[in-house]
Amino acid sequence: MKYDVIIVGAGIAGLTAAIYVRRAEKSVLVLEGKVPGGQIINTLTIENWPGDMGVSGAELMQKIQKQATELGAEIEMEEVMEITKLNEGFKVITEDGEYTAGAVILAVGAEDKKLDLAREDELVGRGVSYCATCDGAFYKDKNVAVIGGGNTALYDALYLADIAAKVYVVHRRGEFRGDARLVEKLQHKNNVEFVLGYVPEELVGDKNVSGVKLKASGMVDEAEDERVLDIDGVFVAVGKKPQTERFMGLVELDDNGYVIASENCETSCYGIYAAGDCRTKTVRQLVTAAGDGAVATAGALDFLANKKK
């Protein structure tokens, strides 16, 4: 089946794009291989979405998805395996079939980076987690560590501070990259301790995590060479990895795998646009993802209009 626009990814960038495509009365298909809404659905409280302070990630994405579908956007739960350029438009191949489109918007987001420690994969669900809101309840009155220095790590630590007995926040630098307001909130939590200038070196424990061995990063002079934290859980929040490997060769990627795109969300392949966390940009927030969705749609619609001239 042919669509005017196919959007790969049903996070906030992809669904916003779908809304704008339908408002232009063009046909649109959104393809999502995992869960609609993206990773934000695991966030219990969002404080930086304009006009809806305190909304949960799941609630916000349900609203946006409902708006898109009520406008006529089609959403299919299919993983996109490959996109090929045709003489006219593009062929999008999924695990279940094939579709064609006049233009494509890549909004595939990014997944959590790992610590790359021995036995990390083995201990997932046994003390290693990448989602505090998903697994935090399992650590009630226990000791945990959050690894990372950005907003995600700080939000995770705030959430866990109301559940766990003790929360260590481990960051390789001497100060956090996240918002000062979040750092201040954590400083007022009696059960939160900042462990700055360290990186994880080894997960301790047999069948389950019982601790984490840290080594000095060299970024904080007063940090001892090594330190061991006795904990029951490690929550990893060290950044994201874009889900773009399958598009290598179709669009140009940077050294970290992000789709190289202009401020107009244009990629190196004429007719393909990139929106949200998967593209090169300096700020990755909900509002910028939504903005990308609108901008990428404007580009796609202009591309379609020019083809008809």
N, C-alpha and C positions, 0 to 999 in steps of 0.2 A: 504493500500500500504506500502511496506517495503523500507526503506532507509538505507544507511550505517550509516548516522549521522542525527539526528534531533537536531536542535538548537532552544531553546525556548528564543525568544527575538530578535528583529531586530534593536537594537541600534548598536553603533560602535563596541562593542565586538562581538555581534552575527554575524553581516555582515562581519566583518573581518574574523571570523572563517569560514563562508560560502565560502569566497574567497579561503582560504587555503585548504578547503576540496575539492573544485572543481579543484584546481590546482593539487591535488593528484588524480584526476579523480575518485573520489568517489561521490555517489549520496548524496544529502543533501536537507533537507526541513527545512525552517525557519518559525516558527510559531509566529505570533505577534497578540496580542489581542487588541492593541490600534493603535498607529500611527508608521509606520516604521521610524527609526531615533532616537527614544528616546527623552529625554527632551532637548537635545542639539539643536534641530531644532528651539527652541524659542530664541536662542542666536543670536543677530544680527551680532556681530563681534567676531571672535576667533583670539586671538593673539599668542597662544601657540601651534599651530599645525605646525610642521616642514615643511618648504618649501611652505607654503600657508598662510602667515600672512595676516589677514584682511578678510578672507573668512567668510561667514555667516554659522551658524550651519545648516540651511536648505540646502544651496548649497553644503556643504561638505558631508552631508549624502546622498544627491541625487547622487553625484559622486560615493560614495562607494556602494550604492544600485545598481546603473547602472552597475558598475564593477562586482558585484556579480551575477546579473541576466544574463549579457552577457556571463559570464563563465558557466552558466547553473544552477545556484542555483534556487530552487523553493521557493517562498515566499507566504504564505497563511495567510490571516487575520482571525485567529482563536485563541480564548483564550484557553490556556491549563488548564484543570481542574485537571488532575491527571496523574501521571506516575507510572507504576507498573513494577517491575522486573520480567522477564520471565526466563525460563530455558536457553533460548538463546536470549539475547538482552532485549529490553524494549518495553512495550506498552504505547503509549502516547495518552491520551484521551482528546479531545477538546469538546467544546460545540456543534460542528457540526459533529464529527466523531471520528475515531480511526486510528492510524498509528503505525507501528512498526519500530524499529531502532536497529542497532547493538550497537550504542553508543549514548549518549545524552550529549549536552553541555547546561548548564543553563546560560543564559545571560539576566536575567530578569530585571536587573537594580534596581533602588530604586525610590520611589515617595517622594514628599515633606512632611516633618513633619509639624504638626499643632502646634499652640500655646496652644491648649487645654483650651481656654477661653470660658466663657459662650457666647452664641449667635454667635460664630465664624462661624459655618456652615450657620447659618441664614443670615449672612451679606456678604457671598461670592457673589461677583458681585455687592455689595452695599457698597463697600469701603474696603473689604478684598480681597486680591489677592495673588496668589503664583507665578505669572509670570509677571515681569515688562515689558518685551517686548510685551507680549500679551495685557496688559491692560493699559500700561503707557499713551497712547494717550488720554485716558479718563480724565487724570488729568493735562491737559495743564493749566499752570498758577495757579495751586492749591497747597496746602501744603500736603506733604505726609511723611510717616515714613517708613523706611526700617528696619526690625528687623533681626539681625544676624551679625556675625563677620567674616565669611569666604569669600572666593573669590566670591561666588555667590551673597552675599549681597553687596559686594563692586562694582561688575559689575552692579548690579541693580541700585545702588545709582548713579553711573556714567551715566548710561543711563537716569535715571529720572531727573538728574540735568539739562539736556538740554531741558526738557519738563516742569517740575513743577516750581512753584515760589520758593518753599522751600523744602529741603529734609533733614529730620532728620535721622541719622543712629544710631540706638539704639542697644547697645551690653552690655551684662552682665559683661564682664570683663573690665579691665582698658586699654587693648590694643587689637587690632584686630588679628585674626588668619590668615587672608588673606595676600596676597603679599604686601610687603612694597611699591612697585611701584604703586599699585592701591591706597593705602592709601595716598601716596604723591599726586597723581592726584586729589583725592577728597579734599585734603587740599587747593588746588589752586582754588577750586570752591567757589565763593562768596556766593552761595545760599545753601551750605551744612554745616550742623552742626552735630558734633559728640556728642552723648548722651551716655556716658560710665558709667558703673556701675549700669545699670537699666534693669529690665525685665518687660514686659507688665503684667498688673494685670487685666485690665478691658477695654473693648471696649465701648466707649461712643457714644451715638446716638440712635435715634428711628428707623426709616426706613432705614437710611443710617448712615455710620460712620461719626461722627463729631469730634472725638477726641480719644485719648488713654490715659488711666491712667497707670502710671508707678510706680513701687516700687523699692527701692534700693535693689541690689542683695547681698550687704555685701562684695563685692569684691573691692570696691573703697571707701576709708575712707571718702573723702570729699563729696560724693553724699548725697543729702538730702533724707529724708525718702520717700517722694512721689513727683511726678511731673506729670502734665497733659499737653499733647501736643494737641493743636487745629489743627486738620488735617482733610483732606477729604478722605485719603486713607492709608491703611496699607499694605505694601508688605512684606510677610513672607518669610524669607530665613534662616531658622534655622537648616537645615540639611535634610537628607533623611532617608527613611525607606525602607529596602529591601523588594521586592515583593516575599517573599519566604514561606509564611504560608502554601501554598498548598503542599509544599515539605517536611513538617515536618514529620519525621518518615522514609522518603526515604533517606535523607542525613542529616548529623549532622549539626545543627545550633548553633551559639553562643548565648549569652544572649540577644544580640540586633537583632537577627534574620538573621544575615549574614551567608552564607554557609561557613562552615569551610573547607578551601581548602589549599593545599600546594602551594609552589611556582611553582609547575608543574601543578597547577589548578586541582589536583586530589581531589575528595571528599571521604567521608567515604563509598560510594557505588561504588564498582569497575565497571567501565564503564561509570560513570557519572562524568562530569567535570564542573567546575564553572568558569565563566569569567566575568570581568567587575565589576561594582559597587556592585553587589549582593554578592560578596565573601569577606572573611576576607583579609584585606590588609592595608597597612599604607598610600598609596597614591592612590587617585581616580581621575585620569585625563583622558583626551581623549587618550593620547599616551599610558597610562598604560592599558586602556581598550582594545585598539587595540593590544597591546602586549599580553594581556591575551588571546585574540581570537586566535592568532597564537600558543601560548603555549598550550592552551586547545586542539586545533586541533591536534597538534603533539602527545599529550597524547591519544586522541581518535583513531587516526590512528594506533598508536602502539598497543593499546588495540585490535583493529580489527585484526591486523596482528598476534598477539599472539594467538587469538582465533582459527585461521586457522591452527596453527601448530599442 
